[in-house]
Amino acid sequence: MKEPFGSDDSIRTEGPMQLYFLRHGEADWPNWKKSDDERPLTDFGKKEMRDVAKFLARLNVSLNLIVTSPLPRASQTAEIAADYLKAKVRKDELLAPGFGMSELQTVLKRHHAKALMLVGHEPDFTTVIAGLTGASLKLSKGGVALIDVKPDSEEGKLLWLFPPKIARKSN
């Protein structure tokens, strides 16, 4: 019998799950001539993401999986986080720009886990977090939000949110 997608490293659970939203790091290239979808992290963006990942590791963040947008700036961010958090990374096209509540439900079904990190883009993450929690916020580049989510509903509670400068100050 074929296993469901993602079941090899997923943990089936009942009850709330921890859902981390990590916005990709800085990828601003003023003279960028290629497609926006191809922009990689800048050197500063890579350094900042290492600081954020170290900070998350010091907080003892424990993940079952990191699921990322396939765009280079997001997948690079996910790989840096995975190095420090010792987590596996999977790319999912649904996390590309345009990610919303219906895509979130599909992603949660595909990658069901007790603790999952999503790496993606704005304004999508702010919209989804607001939809889950009712919170009014903006996720800065390299920022992280932790939501306690009931996977079978579209409800969650914002547990914390921090911009990358907090990680820089703590290193």
trRosetta pair geometry for C-beta under 8 A, 3 or more apart (Angstrom, degrees):
i j d omega theta_ij theta_ji phi_ij phi_ji
3 7 4.3 -133 166 61 111 132
3 8 6.6 98 112 -56 155 73
4 7 4.6 98 63 -43 79 123
5 110 5.3 -36 101 -149 120 83
6 9 7.2 -75 -176 53 64 75
6 10 5.0 66 136 -42 91 127
6 65 7.6 16 -162 -107 111 173
6 90 7.1 -32 -110 -66 102 176
6 110 5.3 104 -6 159 143 67
6 111 4.8 -123 -159 -98 159 56
6 112 7.2 132 106 23 126 66
7 10 5.2 -69 -125 37 36 115
9 64 6.8 157 145 170 85 87
9 65 6.1 122 112 -76 113 112
9 88 5.6 17 135 32 168 154
10 64 6.6 72 -132 152 43 136
10 65 7.0 -29 -92 -20 67 140
10 111 6.4 -165 -97 -165 117 45
10 112 5.1 70 -176 71 133 71
10 113 5.3 -115 -143 -73 74 81
11 64 5.4 -126 8 -115 107 147
11 112 7.6 -125 71 119 43 79
11 113 5.4 69 39 -138 83 64
11 114 5.2 -31 84 -10 127 99
12 112 6.1 33 -105 117 59 130
13 17 6.6 127 75 -85 131 97
13 112 7.5 -172 27 160 77 99
13 113 7.6 41 8 175 117 24
13 114 4.6 84 -24 -81 158 89
15 150 7.8 -76 -176 -121 36 74
16 148 4.9 16 173 177 140 91
16 149 6.2 145 -156 72 81 34
16 150 5.6 -55 -97 -81 76 59
16 151 7.8 154 -135 -16 34 76
17 108 7.8 157 53 -145 151 111
17 113 6.7 109 -153 94 134 55
17 114 5.5 -154 -128 -155 88 33
17 115 6.8 -165 -174 -72 84 35
17 116 6.6 20 155 10 128 100
17 148 7.7 161 76 -157 33 51
17 149 5.4 -27 61 65 83 91
17 151 5.5 49 4 -51 122 106
18 114 6.9 30 23 145 86 64
18 115 4.4 2 63 -115 109 79
18 116 7.4 161 89 26 63 56
18 146 6.3 -19 -166 -164 96 101
18 147 7.7 144 -159 76 48 46
18 148 6.4 -30 -100 -102 60 61
18 149 7.7 137 -115 19 11 84
18 159 7.9 -35 -132 13 93 149
19 108 7.9 -41 -99 -98 131 109
19 116 5.7 -8 -115 67 68 91
19 117 7.9 146 -167 -97 46 32
19 118 6.9 10 -176 -3 92 108
19 146 7.4 143 76 -158 46 51
19 147 4.7 -26 68 67 99 96
19 148 7.7 159 21 -99 82 12
19 149 4.6 22 -2 -3 128 130
19 156 7.0 -62 41 -128 125 150
20 61 7.1 52 -74 -160 152 133
20 63 7.2 -71 19 -95 133 118
20 115 7.5 34 -11 -178 105 81
20 116 7.1 -160 28 100 78 44
20 117 4.0 -23 71 -110 115 79
20 118 6.9 176 88 24 59 63
20 144 6.2 -16 -169 -165 100 102
20 145 7.2 157 -155 81 51 47
20 146 5.5 -21 -100 -101 73 71
20 147 7.9 177 -82 22 25 71
21 117 7.8 180 -74 -158 16 64
21 118 5.5 -16 -111 66 61 100
21 120 7.5 -54 -157 40 86 96
21 125 4.9 139 179 -157 132 120
21 128 7.5 165 -103 83 144 118
21 129 6.1 -98 10 -68 162 115
21 139 6.5 -80 119 -111 119 158
21 144 6.9 156 80 -154 55 50
21 145 4.6 -1 52 54 105 97
21 146 8.0 -160 20 -73 72 27
21 147 7.0 40 -12 -4 105 110
22 52 7.5 132 -146 141 114 139
22 77 6.5 -176 129 148 115 122
22 78 7.7 140 81 -88 131 65
22 81 6.3 56 140 -74 175 157
22 117 5.8 18 -3 -178 117 110
22 118 7.0 173 28 84 72 47
22 119 4.8 -26 76 -102 101 76
22 142 7.9 -16 -173 -155 83 32
22 143 7.7 -177 -145 93 48 41
22 144 5.1 -9 -100 -103 75 86
23 119 7.8 139 -117 -154 10 61
23 120 7.0 -50 -115 79 54 51
23 121 7.0 84 -142 -119 84 20
23 122 6.0 15 -131 -37 132 96
23 125 5.8 -130 -79 28 95 157
23 139 4.7 150 -35 135 133 114
23 140 6.8 -177 62 96 145 31
23 141 5.7 -116 119 -124 117 33
23 142 6.4 -49 82 -1 88 17
23 143 5.2 24 30 50 116 78
23 144 7.7 -142 15 -71 72 43
24 27 6.4 1 129 -20 123 124
24 41 7.1 -139 174 -83 101 97
24 45 7.6 15 154 -171 82 126
24 49 8.0 -28 -165 -88 52 129
24 69 7.6 -70 -46 46 124 123
24 71 7.7 -71 -55 90 161 110
24 73 4.4 84 165 135 149 95
24 74 4.5 -92 -71 -88 126 59
24 76 7.6 72 -148 61 108 86
24 77 4.3 -150 -128 -22 69 150
24 119 6.3 83 -70 175 75 95
24 120 7.1 -78 -25 140 94 9
24 121 6.6 -7 11 -84 112 64
24 141 6.8 -35 93 -149 58 82
24 142 7.6 -31 130 -64 27 52
25 41 5.0 37 79 -129 111 118
25 42 7.7 -124 127 40 103 74
25 44 7.9 -167 163 110 116 65
25 45 3.4 134 128 -171 111 87
25 46 6.7 160 91 -59 158 28
25 48 5.2 151 -141 77 121 110
25 49 4.2 -89 -48 -51 139 107
25 52 7.7 -164 -82 12 106 137
25 73 7.0 -140 60 -175 65 92
25 76 7.7 -81 39 99 109 104
25 77 5.3 167 -1 -96 88 107
25 80 7.9 9 -14 40 135 151
25 141 5.9 77 -155 164 31 98
25 142 4.7 46 -106 -75 71 96
25 164 7.6 77 -116 -82 86 156
26 41 6.6 83 76 -155 57 76
26 42 5.0 -43 111 33 102 112
26 44 5.4 -13 64 94 144 100
26 45 3.5 -141 60 -78 72 96
26 48 6.4 78 4 29 104 144
26 141 5.3 86 -71 141 59 148
26 142 7.0 -21 -25 -32 73 114
27 39 4.5 108 158 133 117 114
27 40 6.4 -164 -135 108 104 24
27 41 5.4 -74 -86 -101 84 39
27 42 6.3 177 -112 -19 30 79
27 45 5.8 47 -60 -80 56 169
27 72 7.9 137 -131 93 139 91
27 73 3.8 -39 -71 -112 152 139
27 141 7.9 -158 7 -144 75 133
28 42 6.5 -27 50 -34 61 134
29 32 3.8 94 90 -56 110 105
29 39 5.9 -164 13 -138 115 106
29 42 6.8 170 -70 -80 78 99
32 36 7.6 91 120 -101 138 54
32 39 5.9 -10 -138 -99 157 104
34 38 4.7 -52 123 66 127 138
34 39 7.7 171 77 -65 100 62
35 38 4.8 90 68 -1 87 104
36 39 6.0 -25 -166 -14 46 114
37 71 5.4 -116 -163 -117 70 106
37 96 7.8 9 -133 -153 112 114
37 97 8.0 -117 -99 12 91 118
38 71 7.8 -123 -79 -154 20 83
38 72 6.2 40 -166 5 42 128
39 71 7.7 12 53 172 72 111
39 72 6.7 -164 86 65 35 111
39 73 5.5 4 100 -42 84 121
40 72 4.5 -61 -93 133 70 130
40 73 5.9 162 -152 -75 24 68
40 76 6.1 78 -158 -26 85 153
41 45 3.6 -144 -167 100 93 126
41 46 4.9 123 118 -55 133 75
41 49 6.8 -54 -137 -8 156 136
41 72 7.7 -134 -12 133 68 89
41 73 5.4 126 -59 -133 66 73
41 76 4.8 -133 -5 99 117 144
41 77 6.7 137 -68 -58 130 78
42 45 4.4 104 46 1 71 104
42 46 7.2 -133 93 -4 41 82
43 46 5.8 -51 -152 33 33 111
43 47 6.5 30 151 -16 65 105
44 47 5.7 -56 -148 39 33 110
44 48 6.0 34 155 -20 68 109
45 48 5.7 -54 -142 39 28 112
45 49 6.3 28 157 -19 63 107
45 73 7.3 -48 159 -148 156 97
45 76 8.0 65 121 104 116 129
45 77 7.8 -70 162 -80 104 94
45 141 7.3 -69 -120 159 99 125
45 142 7.3 -158 -146 -63 70 114
46 49 5.9 -57 -148 36 28 109
46 50 6.6 32 152 -21 63 102
46 76 7.0 -67 -96 155 89 123
46 80 6.7 179 -151 -81 68 146
47 50 5.7 -53 -154 32 33 112
47 51 6.6 35 149 -18 65 103
48 51 5.6 -52 -153 34 35 114
48 52 6.4 34 150 -18 67 104
48 141 7.9 48 113 122 151 96
48 142 4.9 -61 138 -105 119 158
48 164 5.1 32 -180 171 109 150
48 167 7.7 105 -171 79 66 124
48 168 7.2 -37 -128 -67 77 109
49 52 5.5 -49 -144 38 37 112
49 53 6.1 38 154 -20 67 105
49 76 7.6 136 44 125 170 86
49 77 5.2 -138 -125 -129 145 72
49 80 4.4 78 126 91 120 155
49 81 7.0 -83 177 -50 102 78
49 142 6.0 -131 -81 -119 66 101
49 164 7.9 -58 -78 -123 42 134
50 53 5.7 -54 -143 39 30 111
50 54 6.3 33 155 -21 64 105
50 80 5.8 -98 -74 -170 62 123
50 84 7.4 138 -149 -47 58 134
51 54 5.8 -54 -148 35 28 111
51 55 6.4 30 153 -20 63 107
51 164 6.7 88 87 -174 115 96
51 167 4.4 127 137 128 93 111
51 168 5.2 21 170 -82 157 61
51 171 5.4 -91 -138 -33 95 147
52 55 5.6 -56 -151 36 31 114
52 56 6.4 31 152 -18 66 104
52 81 7.5 -40 103 -92 101 92
52 142 5.3 -163 -46 -177 147 96
52 144 6.6 148 -171 -28 119 120
52 164 5.2 -63 -70 -123 113 90
52 167 4.5 -153 -93 -14 50 174
53 56 5.7 -51 -147 36 33 111
53 57 6.4 36 152 -20 64 104
53 80 5.4 -144 -33 137 149 86
53 81 4.7 -157 -104 -110 109 50
53 83 6.9 44 160 65 155 86
53 84 3.7 131 150 31 109 145
53 85 6.5 -111 -160 -27 92 91
54 57 5.6 -54 -150 36 32 113
54 58 6.5 32 151 -18 65 104
54 84 5.8 -113 -73 -141 46 148
54 167 7.0 123 64 -172 85 110
54 171 6.2 65 92 -102 139 112
55 58 5.7 -54 -151 35 32 111
55 59 6.6 29 149 -16 63 106
55 166 7.1 110 -156 109 159 85
55 167 3.6 -111 -22 -124 150 95
55 170 5.6 92 -113 70 106 130
55 171 7.1 -83 -65 -59 90 91
56 59 5.5 -56 -151 38 35 112
56 61 4.3 -36 175 18 91 140
56 81 7.0 12 51 -145 152 94
56 84 6.8 106 67 109 99 124
56 85 6.1 -30 111 -77 120 114
56 144 6.9 151 -81 -85 117 175
56 167 7.9 -21 -26 -106 71 126
57 60 7.5 37 176 -78 36 27
57 61 6.8 -74 -81 39 30 90
57 84 4.6 -108 -45 160 131 101
57 85 5.9 -142 -82 -83 85 61
58 170 7.4 -156 68 137 155 129
61 85 6.0 -45 93 -123 102 119
61 115 7.8 174 -179 175 75 136
62 85 7.7 171 -114 -170 30 96
62 115 6.0 80 98 75 67 165
63 66 6.2 46 138 -56 155 77
63 85 5.6 37 18 152 117 132
63 87 4.3 -2 79 -100 116 144
63 113 7.7 43 -178 140 69 145
63 115 4.9 -130 -121 119 47 105
63 116 6.7 96 -156 -110 97 21
63 117 5.3 -39 -120 -12 146 105
64 87 7.4 69 98 -140 14 107
64 113 3.6 -159 67 -161 141 130
64 114 6.0 110 -31 42 131 75
64 115 5.4 133 -5 62 85 73
64 116 6.2 -36 54 -77 98 67
65 87 6.3 157 -122 179 19 109
65 88 5.5 -33 -120 71 74 93
65 89 7.7 140 -170 -101 71 24
65 90 6.3 -3 -176 8 118 110
65 111 5.7 -130 93 -174 148 115
65 113 5.3 -171 22 -47 105 161
65 116 5.7 -8 67 -122 87 80
65 117 7.5 -155 103 34 48 73
66 78 5.0 160 139 -158 128 99
66 81 6.0 146 -114 95 156 120
66 82 5.4 -122 25 -75 144 96
66 85 7.4 109 -50 74 125 135
66 87 5.0 103 -18 112 100 129
66 88 7.0 -172 29 91 77 43
66 89 4.8 -27 76 -104 104 72
66 90 7.4 163 86 24 53 63
66 116 7.8 150 -99 -168 30 59
66 117 4.5 -20 -114 71 78 108
66 118 7.9 170 -162 -82 60 18
66 119 6.3 30 177 -16 103 114
67 78 8.0 -92 108 -128 11 141
67 89 7.7 154 -91 -159 26 56
67 90 5.2 -21 -111 71 73 93
67 91 7.7 122 -163 -127 62 12
67 92 5.1 7 -177 3 109 125
67 95 6.5 162 133 -40 92 145
67 107 6.2 155 120 -168 157 114
67 111 5.1 -159 -62 7 140 176
67 116 6.5 2 5 -177 109 107
67 117 7.2 168 26 86 63 54
67 118 5.5 -22 72 -108 92 65
67 119 7.3 -176 91 21 42 77
68 74 5.0 164 -177 141 101 100
68 75 5.1 132 122 -97 141 57
68 77 7.2 164 -131 72 130 89
68 78 3.6 -79 -66 -48 144 153
68 89 6.1 -2 1 -166 119 104
68 90 7.4 163 23 83 74 42
68 91 5.6 -45 74 -107 84 60
68 92 7.2 138 64 24 33 76
68 95 6.2 -149 164 90 25 154
68 118 7.5 151 -90 -166 41 47
68 119 4.0 -12 -112 61 88 112
68 120 7.1 176 -154 -63 53 65
69 74 3.7 42 59 80 101 166
69 75 7.0 -112 86 -45 61 74
69 91 7.5 -6 133 -150 16 81
69 92 7.5 -56 -93 68 32 66
69 95 3.9 -125 -73 113 69 97
69 96 5.0 125 -150 -83 101 44
69 97 7.6 56 -141 -30 145 53
69 99 7.5 -101 -85 -40 109 134
69 119 6.4 -114 14 104 79 75
69 120 4.5 107 -33 -113 117 75
69 121 6.2 33 -37 -19 165 99
70 74 7.4 40 49 71 13 118
70 75 6.2 14 -154 -51 33 123
70 91 4.5 68 -90 -172 81 126
70 92 7.6 -153 -41 61 87 22
70 93 6.0 -8 -8 -93 125 58
70 95 7.6 132 -9 68 62 93
70 96 6.2 -24 35 -71 87 103
71 74 4.9 73 66 17 87 106
71 75 6.8 -179 80 -7 37 91
71 96 6.2 116 -30 -123 102 82
71 97 7.7 44 -34 -18 145 89
71 121 7.4 40 38 -55 145 124
72 75 5.9 -61 -133 44 28 103
72 76 5.8 30 166 -21 67 108
73 76 6.1 -50 -142 36 24 111
73 77 6.5 29 153 -20 58 108
74 77 5.5 -55 -151 35 33 115
74 78 6.3 34 152 -20 67 105
74 95 7.0 -178 159 126 158 117
74 119 4.9 146 -172 130 91 99
74 120 5.7 19 -127 -106 141 34
74 121 6.7 -72 -70 -49 126 85
75 78 5.4 -49 -145 35 36 115
75 79 6.4 39 154 -22 65 102
75 89 7.6 106 -152 164 76 138
75 91 6.2 -10 -100 -95 116 109
75 119 7.6 137 -83 99 30 134
76 79 5.8 -53 -148 34 31 111
76 80 6.6 32 153 -18 64 104
77 80 5.9 -57 -153 35 30 110
77 81 6.5 27 152 -15 65 108
77 119 5.2 176 95 -165 113 133
77 142 7.8 -149 -132 -101 123 64
78 81 5.7 -57 -148 39 32 111
78 82 6.1 35 153 -24 67 108
78 89 4.9 116 143 -134 116 127
78 117 7.8 159 -128 109 87 114
78 119 4.3 -148 -71 25 96 160
79 82 5.5 -52 -144 35 31 115
79 83 6.6 41 154 -28 62 99
79 89 6.1 -52 -84 -31 59 168
80 83 5.9 -48 -156 24 31 115
80 84 7.1 13 155 -3 62 105
81 84 6.3 -71 -157 44 33 99
81 85 5.6 -2 162 7 73 122
81 87 7.3 -23 124 47 88 120
81 117 6.7 -130 139 125 148 158
81 119 7.0 -173 19 -77 145 133
82 85 6.1 -70 -125 55 26 92
82 86 7.5 81 178 -99 58 4
82 87 4.9 -109 -128 68 74 77
82 88 7.0 24 -141 -151 125 5
82 89 4.8 -74 -64 -46 151 109
83 86 8.0 7 171 -68 19 45
85 117 7.7 67 92 -9 168 152
87 117 7.1 86 109 24 167 123
90 111 6.6 -172 61 -101 142 131
91 95 8.0 -130 -167 44 57 119
92 95 5.1 81 80 -2 91 104
92 107 5.9 111 131 -118 160 100
92 110 6.9 136 -120 93 137 150
92 111 7.3 -96 -57 -28 147 133
93 96 5.7 -23 -172 -8 56 117
94 99 6.2 91 150 -111 68 90
94 103 4.2 172 -179 -162 108 107
94 106 5.9 -159 -113 85 165 122
94 107 5.4 -153 88 -64 137 101
95 99 5.3 16 -136 -83 39 140
95 103 7.4 163 -72 151 43 129
95 107 6.9 79 -59 -99 92 144
95 118 6.2 -167 -117 -167 129 99
95 119 7.0 64 164 75 148 53
95 120 4.4 -128 180 -86 98 120
95 121 7.8 133 160 8 75 87
96 99 6.9 152 65 -45 36 94
96 120 7.7 -135 -80 -138 10 104
96 121 7.6 16 -176 8 32 132
97 120 8.0 156 -74 -178 46 99
97 121 5.1 -46 -85 77 77 156
97 124 6.4 -165 -139 -32 52 132
98 103 7.6 112 116 -38 75 154
98 124 6.9 -10 42 -91 11 130
99 103 4.9 -120 -146 85 64 148
99 104 7.2 87 174 -55 95 77
99 120 5.6 -16 13 -178 158 158
99 121 7.1 135 20 49 117 90
99 124 4.1 76 62 180 90 144
99 125 7.5 23 86 -62 126 58
99 128 6.7 -36 127 -44 97 137
100 103 5.4 98 49 16 56 103
100 104 7.0 -96 117 -10 33 94
100 124 6.7 -106 -69 -146 55 92
100 127 6.6 -43 -121 110 78 127
100 128 6.4 -177 -150 -78 35 94
100 131 7.9 74 -172 -10 75 161
101 104 5.4 -50 -147 30 33 117
101 105 6.7 35 155 -20 64 98
101 128 6.1 166 -74 -122 61 80
101 131 5.1 -106 -76 136 118 160
101 132 8.0 169 -112 -56 97 77
101 154 6.1 26 -161 -139 122 130
102 105 5.8 -47 -154 30 36 112
102 106 6.8 34 149 -14 63 104
103 106 5.7 -56 -152 39 37 111
103 107 6.1 38 151 -21 69 107
104 107 5.6 -56 -145 38 31 112
104 108 6.2 30 157 -19 66 106
104 128 5.6 137 -57 -148 139 129
104 132 7.9 -116 151 -62 167 116
105 108 5.9 -55 -148 36 29 110
105 109 6.5 27 153 -17 63 106
105 154 7.5 -49 -71 -87 108 95
106 109 5.8 -57 -151 37 32 110
106 110 6.2 29 154 -18 67 109
107 110 5.7 -57 -144 39 30 110
107 111 6.0 -22 173 27 68 109
107 118 6.9 56 146 -104 152 124
108 111 6.9 -76 -128 61 21 74
108 112 6.4 58 165 -92 61 65
108 116 7.5 172 -115 52 70 162
108 149 7.7 -117 -111 122 142 144
108 151 5.3 -178 167 -146 134 98
109 112 6.5 -3 -147 -55 24 99
111 116 6.1 118 123 -131 111 138
112 151 7.0 62 -131 -155 92 158
113 116 4.4 124 64 -64 117 99
118 125 7.7 170 103 -110 116 106
120 124 6.0 -66 133 82 127 129
120 125 5.8 155 80 -59 103 106
121 124 5.3 59 83 27 80 117
121 125 6.8 172 82 -17 31 98
122 125 5.9 -60 -86 34 62 96
122 126 5.9 42 -134 -7 92 108
122 138 7.4 46 -135 -166 139 82
122 139 6.0 -167 -82 68 110 93
122 141 8.0 -92 0 -72 127 65
123 126 5.2 -57 -168 45 71 115
123 127 5.7 73 135 -27 88 105
124 127 5.8 -64 -152 37 29 111
124 128 6.2 21 158 -15 68 109
125 128 5.8 -57 -144 40 32 108
125 129 6.0 31 158 -18 68 108
125 139 4.9 -40 100 33 125 152
125 145 7.5 154 162 26 116 126
126 129 5.9 -55 -142 39 27 109
126 130 6.2 28 157 -18 63 109
126 137 6.2 -149 -136 90 91 72
126 138 5.5 -9 -104 -120 140 49
126 139 5.4 -153 -67 7 82 92
127 130 5.8 -57 -148 38 26 111
127 131 6.3 29 152 -21 62 108
128 131 5.5 -54 -148 36 32 114
128 132 6.4 28 155 -16 65 106
129 132 5.8 -57 -148 38 31 108
129 133 5.9 -18 170 21 68 115
129 135 6.2 -45 140 61 98 113
129 137 6.5 -50 105 58 135 119
129 139 7.1 120 1 -43 149 120
129 145 5.7 14 -115 105 145 163
129 147 6.4 -157 -130 -63 85 135
129 158 6.9 64 -178 -90 106 110
130 133 6.7 -79 -129 57 21 80
130 134 6.8 36 -170 -133 60 11
130 135 5.9 -118 -106 68 58 60
130 136 6.6 48 -115 -94 112 42
130 137 7.1 -169 -71 34 89 79
131 154 6.6 -53 146 168 99 114
132 147 5.7 36 115 -166 146 151
132 149 6.3 -49 -159 -108 135 101
132 154 6.4 -120 -106 171 63 66
132 155 6.5 118 -166 -159 65 17
132 156 3.8 2 163 30 114 115
133 147 6.3 -125 -53 -127 122 114
133 156 5.2 -57 -68 85 83 84
133 157 6.2 108 -122 -127 102 21
133 158 4.5 65 -155 -33 163 94
135 158 4.8 33 -43 -24 151 149
135 161 8.0 168 153 -34 156 145
137 145 7.4 120 109 -93 154 139
137 158 7.7 136 -16 -126 147 158
137 161 6.0 -82 -157 -156 155 172
139 143 4.5 -166 -171 83 70 127
139 144 8.0 84 -150 -60 108 9
139 145 6.0 -85 -101 -21 115 117
139 161 7.3 -113 -101 -155 78 113
140 143 4.1 105 54 -36 70 125
140 163 4.5 26 41 -126 138 100
140 164 6.7 -117 102 5 114 88
141 164 7.1 -38 100 -6 63 132
142 163 7.3 61 89 -176 90 60
142 164 3.4 9 115 -57 125 135
142 167 7.8 -112 154 33 115 135
143 161 6.9 19 173 -177 113 84
143 162 6.6 -167 -150 97 79 41
143 163 4.9 -40 -98 -113 103 50
143 164 6.2 -100 -70 -30 53 74
144 161 7.3 -175 95 -145 49 47
144 162 6.0 -1 57 54 86 80
145 158 6.5 -50 -171 -140 111 96
145 160 7.2 -171 -147 99 51 49
145 161 4.4 -4 -106 -105 85 87
146 158 7.6 109 80 -163 55 53
146 159 4.5 -49 99 61 103 110
146 160 5.1 25 37 50 108 81
146 161 7.6 -149 22 -68 64 50
147 156 4.2 32 172 156 113 140
147 157 6.8 151 -160 70 67 37
147 158 5.8 -36 -103 -97 77 50
147 159 6.8 175 -105 5 21 87
148 156 5.9 163 79 -162 47 82
148 157 4.6 -8 53 54 104 94
148 159 5.6 87 -24 -45 96 114
149 155 7.4 150 -148 92 61 46
149 156 4.0 -29 -97 -97 69 117
150 153 4.5 17 95 37 116 104
150 155 5.3 11 35 69 113 92
150 156 6.9 -159 12 -81 66 62
158 161 6.4 -15 -176 -36 118 108
162 166 4.5 -64 -179 35 123 149
162 167 7.4 121 124 -35 125 83
163 166 6.1 118 66 -6 63 94
164 167 5.4 -51 -163 34 56 113
164 168 6.4 58 142 -23 77 100
165 168 5.2 -47 -147 34 43 116
165 169 6.3 42 155 -20 69 103
166 169 5.9 -56 -149 37 31 109
166 170 6.4 20 155 -15 64 112
167 170 5.9 -65 -146 39 30 106
167 171 6.6 35 157 -32 65 105
168 171 6.2 -56 -152 21 30 111
